[in-house]
Amino acid sequence: MAATLFRVVGVAVLLLLLQFVTVVLCSFPATLTLERSFPTNHKVELSQLRARDRLRHGRVLSGVVDFPVGGTFNPYLVGLYFTSVKLGTPATEFYVQIDTGSDVLWVGCNSCSGCPQSSGLKIQLHSFEPQSSSTASVVSCSDKMCTLGLDTQDSSCDSQKKQCTYAFQYGDGSGASGYYVSDLLHFDTAADNQSVASNSSASIVFGCSTSASGVLQKTDRAVDGIFGFGQQELSVISQLSSQGITPKVFSHCLKGDDSGGGILVLGEIVEPNIVYSPLVQNQAHYNLNLESISVSGQTLPIDQSVFETSSNQGTIIDSGTTLSYLAEDAYDPFVTAITSAVSQSVTPVTSQGEQCYIVTSSISDAFPQVSLNFAGNASMILRPEDYLLQQNSVSGAQVWCIGIQKSEGQDITVLGDLVLKDKIIVYDLANQRIGWVQYDCSMSVSVSSNTSTGTASVNGGSIDVNVSSSGSLRIDPFNLIPISMMFAFLVHIYINH
């Protein structure tokens, strides 16, 4: 009985399928024709093919891009955070400093005069050789990217060679100059809900330095170049997002312990407690409206005009700065408030003109909490380790000094790695805002590519570097410019923009 019923049902289904096929064959030609994107009787321009490929790649590659992170904020050890990028064909790996205070990715070329050949870090330095890459081409003065860079002074034109060039001069006397090339950037992507990364590449414009001077010549903490994460057109984040490859948002979480490392992604780290403050509009760099500073819950008596943004003042987020800097007119009230709030077990002392403290207990118990209060009711909470720097020990007691420095003669506030470490920082360029939250950067994070509701999981890690706490490698924390270039990018902001 069951077998008979099965056969009857089967025949009924077959008849329905035959009716469906009949309808389809009656409605459409039985012979299918292939329509070409480009007619065979027309020649196809290579630019058209490249444009079509870019659209395809944008659909395929859109996802989260994860970069490794090495280095630490600790000025006694490395004093900078860096990542690695792979450029050219065949791909060559370069180590570059992570810098949100500049726009351009550049590496030293094989003809670079003054570029270091070795590094005190346990990394192998390389030079880029355009002639050895089958996909490299020199960017001309008439190229669209060169024209866009002229507006922000990130590029210039060598009329004799007809090359797009650059010359960056930094406030400490160092500099880098060279020309722009177009070549492949290789990276791994993980689309929403993917656990396995896929290898991808995209054509970008970056700098090929032929000259380096000053701090950039030193070998003790040398890297191959600078990875500018600014928001101008020549930045990698702008280039990749304009091609539809990545979203116009990136995030980092920099580990604050001596092992260093952390997370750097092109994508938005998703964390429920992140607070956001709007970016100041029409600025070349990441400016926020700092409205006030509180110590132990008490707002400091600082005129709010001190924090206003103009051509020579304002508050900037800059991962290329090792410590942090406070506007001159806000600095003394800040230090006075800290000193007044420390516990009785702390002995304030002065060391080389800096305010320091002899501490016999945990700094978490002995020092106050600081709050930087930004527009949008967004406060950045600073623990004692976010504004203090341990210098040495005296008779079993620790000596901690104010790590936030004074911007001499300027009302510029720069939040560098000292403050940014141990926090998720999200640079949401699409919505013109920056977000943050305290976080253990050794833990994994969820990252959205903004292409759907899904997320990818990214783990924290570290590029191995050979650092030591021995006396030969320890340096004066208040004379750090030769080690970390911490102030160079700050001054570069107002020289070149």
Residue pairs with C-beta under 8 A, 6 or more apart in sequence:
37 52
38 44
38 48
54 243
54 244
55 244
57 200
57 202
57 243
57 244
57 245
58 243
58 244
58 245
59 244
61 189
61 200
61 202
61 245
62 189
62 191
62 244
62 245
62 246
62 247
62 449
62 451
63 189
63 190
63 191
63 192
63 194
63 246
63 267
63 449
63 451
63 456
64 189
64 190
64 191
64 246
64 265
64 266
64 267
64 447
64 448
64 449
64 456
64 458
65 187
65 188
65 189
65 240
65 246
65 265
65 266
65 267
66 188
66 190
66 197
66 263
66 264
66 265
66 447
66 458
67 83
67 84
67 85
67 187
67 264
67 265
67 266
68 83
68 84
68 261
68 264
68 461
68 462
68 463
69 81
69 82
69 83
69 98
69 252
69 254
69 255
69 260
69 261
69 262
69 263
69 264
69 460
69 461
69 462
69 463
70 81
70 82
70 83
70 84
70 95
70 121
70 123
70 260
70 261
70 462
70 463
70 464
70 465
71 78
71 79
71 80
71 81
71 82
71 121
71 260
71 261
71 463
71 465
72 78
72 79
72 81
72 255
72 256
72 257
72 258
72 259
72 260
72 467
73 79
73 81
73 254
73 256
73 260
73 322
73 416
73 417
73 418
73 421
74 258
74 260
75 322
75 323
75 389
75 475
75 477
75 480
75 483
75 484
75 486
76 469
76 473
76 474
76 475
76 477
77 258
77 260
77 467
77 468
77 469
77 473
78 121
78 221
78 260
78 465
78 467
79 221
79 322
79 480
79 483
79 484
79 486
80 97
80 98
80 221
80 223
80 320
80 322
80 417
80 484
80 485
81 97
81 98
81 254
81 260
81 262
81 319
81 417
82 95
82 96
82 97
82 98
82 223
82 227
82 463
83 95
83 96
83 98
83 227
83 264
83 463
84 93
84 94
84 95
84 96
84 463
85 93
85 94
85 96
85 105
85 185
85 187
85 227
86 92
86 93
86 94
86 185
86 186
86 187
87 94
87 107
87 128
87 133
87 183
87 184
87 185
87 186
87 206
88 128
88 129
88 132
88 133
88 135
88 136
88 183
88 184
89 133
89 134
89 135
89 136
89 183
89 184
90 133
91 184
91 186
92 126
92 128
92 133
93 126
94 107
94 126
94 128
94 224
94 225
95 119
95 121
95 123
95 125
95 223
95 224
95 463
96 105
96 107
96 223
96 224
96 225
96 226
96 227
97 223
97 225
97 226
97 227
97 320
97 485
98 227
98 229
98 252
98 264
98 319
98 320
99 226
99 227
99 228
99 229
99 318
99 319
99 320
99 489
100 228
100 229
100 230
100 285
100 286
100 317
100 318
100 319
100 320
100 427
101 228
101 230
101 285
101 286
101 316
101 318
101 319
101 320
101 321
101 489
101 490
101 492
101 493
102 168
102 226
102 228
102 230
102 320
102 489
102 492
103 152
103 154
103 228
103 230
103 231
103 232
103 234
103 235
104 154
104 166
104 168
104 206
104 207
104 226
104 228
104 230
104 234
104 235
105 204
105 206
105 207
105 225
105 226
105 227
105 228
105 235
105 236
106 166
106 176
106 178
106 206
106 207
106 208
106 209
106 225
106 226
106 228
107 126
107 127
107 128
107 206
107 207
107 208
107 209
107 224
107 225
108 115
108 116
108 125
108 127
108 128
108 209
108 212
108 224
108 225
109 115
109 127
109 128
109 129
109 130
109 178
109 208
109 209
109 210
110 127
110 128
110 129
111 210
112 127
112 178
112 209
112 210
112 211
112 212
113 210
113 211
113 212
114 211
114 212
114 213
114 216
114 217
115 127
115 209
115 212
115 216
115 217
116 125
116 212
116 216
116 217
116 218
116 219
116 222
117 125
117 219
118 125
118 219
118 222
119 125
119 219
119 220
119 221
119 222
119 223
120 219
120 220
120 221
120 222
120 466
120 473
121 221
121 222
121 223
121 465
121 466
121 467
122 464
122 465
122 466
123 223
123 463
123 465
125 222
125 223
125 224
126 224
127 224
128 181
128 208
130 136
130 137
130 138
130 181
130 183
130 208
133 183
135 183
135 184
135 203
136 181
136 182
136 183
137 181
137 182
137 183
138 163
138 164
138 179
138 180
138 181
138 182
139 145
139 146
139 163
139 164
139 179
139 180
139 181
139 182
139 205
140 146
140 162
140 163
140 164
141 157
141 158
141 159
141 162
141 163
141 164
143 164
143 205
145 155
145 164
145 180
145 182
145 205
145 233
145 234
145 239
146 155
146 157
146 164
146 180
148 155
148 232
148 233
148 234
149 155
149 164
149 166
149 180
149 232
149 233
149 234
150 156
150 157
152 232
152 233
152 234
152 284
152 496
152 497
153 496
153 497
154 166
154 232
154 234
154 496
155 164
155 165
155 166
155 180
155 234
156 164
156 165
156 166
156 167
157 163
157 164
157 165
158 164
158 165
158 179
161 179
163 179
163 180
164 179
164 180
165 177
165 178
165 179
165 180
166 176
166 177
166 178
166 179
166 180
166 207
167 175
167 176
167 177
168 175
168 176
168 177
168 492
168 496
169 175
169 492
169 495
169 496
170 214
170 215
170 485
170 488
170 489
170 491
170 492
170 495
171 487
171 488
171 490
171 491
171 492
171 495
172 214
172 215
172 481
172 482
172 485
172 487
172 488
172 491
173 213
173 214
173 215
174 212
174 213
174 214
174 215
174 216
174 217
174 485
174 488
175 211
175 212
175 213
175 214
175 216
176 207
176 209
176 211
176 212
176 213
176 216
176 225
176 226
177 209
177 210
177 211
178 207
178 208
178 209
178 210
178 211
179 207
179 208
179 210
180 205
180 206
180 207
180 208
181 205
181 206
181 207
181 208
182 203
182 204
182 205
183 203
183 204
183 206
184 201
184 202
184 203
184 204
185 201
185 202
185 203
185 204
185 206
185 236
186 199
186 200
186 201
187 200
187 201
187 202
188 197
188 198
188 199
188 200
189 197
189 198
189 200
190 196
190 197
190 198
190 456
190 458
191 198
191 449
191 451
191 456
192 448
192 449
192 451
192 452
192 453
192 454
192 455
192 456
193 454
193 455
193 456
194 456
195 456
195 457
200 245
202 239
202 240
202 243
202 245
204 236
204 239
204 240
205 234
205 239
206 236
207 225
209 225
215 481
215 482
215 485
215 488
216 485
218 482
218 483
220 483
221 483
221 484
226 320
227 236
228 234
228 235
228 236
229 235
229 236
229 237
229 250
229 319
229 427
230 284
230 285
230 286
231 237
231 238
231 285
231 286
231 427
231 429
232 238
232 284
233 239
237 246
237 248
237 250
237 266
237 427
237 429
238 248
238 429
240 246
240 266
241 247
241 248
241 429
246 266
246 267
246 449
247 266
247 267
247 268
247 430
247 448
247 449
247 450
247 451
248 429
248 430
249 266
249 267
249 268
249 426
249 427
249 428
249 429
249 430
249 450
250 264
250 265
250 266
250 267
250 426
250 427
251 263
251 264
251 265
251 267
251 268
251 269
251 424
251 425
251 426
251 427
251 445
251 447
252 262
252 263
252 264
252 265
252 319
252 420
252 424
252 425
253 262
253 263
253 269
253 423
253 424
253 425
253 439
253 441
253 445
253 460
254 262
254 319
254 417
254 420
254 421
254 422
254 423
254 441
255 261
255 262
255 421
255 422
255 441
255 442
255 460
255 462
256 385
256 421
256 422
256 441
258 467
258 469
259 462
260 462
260 465
261 441
261 442
261 460
261 461
261 462
261 463
262 441
262 460
262 461
262 462
263 269
263 441
263 445
263 458
263 459
263 460
263 461
265 445
265 447
265 458
267 447
267 448
267 449
267 450
267 456
268 426
268 428
268 447
268 448
268 449
268 450
269 424
269 426
269 445
269 446
269 447
269 458
270 445
270 446
270 447
270 448
270 455
271 424
271 437
271 439
271 445
271 446
273 437
274 424
274 426
274 435
274 436
274 437
275 376
275 377
275 378
275 379
275 435
275 436
275 437
276 376
276 378
276 426
276 428
276 433
276 434
276 435
277 288
277 289
277 374
277 375
277 376
277 378
277 433
277 434
277 435
278 288
278 289
278 375
278 376
278 432
278 433
279 286
279 287
279 288
279 432
279 433
279 434
280 287
280 288
280 289
280 309
280 314
281 432
283 309
283 314
284 493
284 497
285 316
285 318
285 493
285 497
286 316
286 317
286 318
286 427
286 434
287 309
287 314
287 315
287 316
288 315
288 316
288 317
288 374
288 375
288 434
289 307
289 309
289 315
289 374
289 375
290 307
290 315
290 372
290 373
290 374
290 413
291 304
291 307
291 373
291 374
291 375
292 299
292 300
292 302
292 304
292 307
292 373
293 299
293 300
293 302
293 330
293 334
293 370
293 371
293 372
293 373
294 300
294 370
294 371
294 373
295 334
295 337
295 338
295 341
295 368
295 369
295 370
295 371
296 337
296 341
296 368
296 369
297 369
297 371
298 337
299 373
300 330
300 333
300 334
300 337
301 333
302 329
302 330
302 333
303 329
306 313
306 327
306 329
306 330
306 411
307 313
307 314
307 315
307 327
307 330
307 411
307 413
308 314
309 315
311 494
312 410
312 411
312 412
312 494
313 327
313 410
313 411
313 412
314 412
314 413
315 413
315 414
315 415
316 412
316 413
316 414
316 415
316 490
316 493
317 415
317 420
317 425
317 427
317 434
318 414
318 415
318 416
318 489
318 490
319 416
319 417
319 420
320 416
320 485
320 486
320 488
320 489
321 414
321 415
321 416
321 417
321 486
321 487
321 489
321 490
322 416
322 417
322 418
322 480
322 483
322 484
322 486
323 389
323 403
323 404
323 405
323 416
323 417
323 418
323 477
323 480
323 486
324 387
324 403
324 404
324 405
324 413
324 414
324 415
324 416
324 418
324 419
325 404
325 405
325 406
325 407
325 412
325 413
325 414
325 416
325 487
325 490
326 334
326 404
326 405
326 406
326 407
326 413
327 407
327 410
327 411
327 412
327 413
328 406
328 407
328 408
328 409
328 410
328 411
329 411
330 411
330 413
331 404
331 406
331 407
334 404
335 355
335 402
337 368
338 355
338 367
338 368
338 370
338 387
338 402
339 348
339 355
341 367
341 368
342 348
342 357
342 366
342 367
342 368
343 361
343 365
343 366
343 367
345 359
345 360
345 361
345 366
346 357
346 358
346 359
346 366
346 367
347 357
347 358
348 355
348 356
348 357
349 356
349 357
349 358
349 399
350 356
351 391
351 399
351 401
352 476
352 478
354 401
354 402
354 478
355 401
355 402
356 391
356 399
356 400
356 401
356 402
357 367
357 388
357 399
357 400
357 401
358 394
358 397
358 398
358 399
359 366
359 397
359 398
359 399
359 400
360 396
360 397
360 398
363 384
363 385
363 388
363 398
363 400
364 383
364 384
364 385
366 384
367 384
367 388
368 384
369 381
369 382
369 383
369 384
370 381
370 382
370 386
370 387
371 379
371 380
371 381
371 382
372 379
372 380
372 382
372 415
373 379
374 380
376 433
378 435
380 415
380 419
380 423
380 436
381 438
382 419
383 438
384 400
386 418
386 419
386 421
386 422
387 402
387 403
387 404
387 418
387 419
388 400
388 401
388 402
388 403
389 400
389 401
389 402
389 403
389 418
389 477
390 398
390 399
390 400
391 399
391 400
391 401
391 477
392 398
392 399
393 399
401 477
401 478
403 418
403 477
404 418
404 419
405 478
407 413
407 414
412 490
412 494
414 490
416 486
421 441
422 438
422 439
422 440
422 441
423 436
423 437
423 438
423 439
423 441
424 435
424 436
424 437
424 439
424 441
424 445
425 434
425 435
425 436
426 434
426 435
426 436
427 434
428 434
428 435
430 450
439 445
441 460
442 460
443 460
444 457
444 458
444 459
444 460
445 457
445 458
445 460
446 455
446 456
446 457
446 458
447 455
447 456
447 457
447 458
448 454
448 455
448 456
449 456
467 473
475 483
480 486
481 487
481 488
